[in-house]
Amino acid sequence: QQIEGLLAKYASHLLEKDKKIEAVQLYRKANRHTEAAKLLSQIAQGIKGGVQKHPLRLKKLYLLSALEVESFKTKTLDMSALQGGTKGTMGTQATLTSLITQDQSVASDKALSSPWRGAEALHLYLLAQRQLSERQFDAAMKTAIRLGDYEDIVDTETIFSLVALTAYHNKYYQQCSKAFIKLEHSESIPAAQREKYGDLALSIFVMNPPRDPSRLMKTCQSCQASLHDWQIQCHSCYRRLEFCVVTGRSIFPDKSKGGVPSQTAQDEVIMGCKTCRHKMYQQEARRCRHCPLCHSRLVFR
């Protein structure tokens, strides 16, 4: 208890001096992973200029926060295994109890209950910008549409101006129109700027009707509904689709009976990162040595 008191006192002293990074290092050395994660998330949220000026720095901070939460979970499970034993019902019960306690302890803090959201959002933003600069307009549009699921991390104007731009270049004028509607009606955007978006939309859609080109459809693995490959959620069963961290596109695994990936469609085989547990298409992942999201070494079968 005396050590805990000294730790809390020194951490408070560092925070009063606005030495937040030093406080994070202190918490990490003391194995206080949740406190380190919360502080890293707070630092990210407090960076002036935000996503527009410092996207890479933000991603690194959110990533470090998420990794601290993962360390906390690993430590909690390891302790439960030691206390409850590794055999039979007692070990299983200890692990379940530990998971329940862990969920209750992190549920009150967003940085802990959804630790990867910040890193995912900034990863998608950076990926979409890179794809756009490389003129991969279809890939950039899909990634930008996925980014629309992260309005709690990235501001509305940044997200949907990117969706509108990528969809316009990709000639998906219906998706472009939806993005402009979002921009024109968002109360977080100044009225003068919303009016400019309205004028720009009018000049675009006078010449280009808001229609998307037709293309091959994908299948929802839960309800077998037909989906566009840019969709992030099934319109029938409302299942949210996971995404490939290499490309940003939604994952539609090609599966045979029994849920085993088809060996005849290697480009649809899915693999996961062992550190962050995010998924990716194996064929796309072979271009990488490390996970594009958490930068851990990838292990291929």
Buried (B, 14 or more C-beta within 10 A) or exposed (E): EEEEEEBEEBBEEBBEEEBBEBBBEBBBEBEBBBBBBBBBBBBBBEEEEBBEEBBEBBBBBBBBBBBBBBBBBEEBBEEBBEEBBEEEEEBEEBBEEBBEEBEEBBEEBBBBEBBBBBBBBBBBBBBBBBBBEEEBBBBBBBBBBBBBBBBEBBBBBBBBBBBBBBBBBBBBBEBBBBBBBBBBEBEEBEEEBBEBBBEBBEEBBEEEEBEBEEEEEBBBBEEEBEBBBBBBBBEEEEBEBBBBBBBBBBBBBBBEEEEEBEEEEEEBBBBBBEBBEBBBBBBBBEEBEEBBBBBEEBEEE
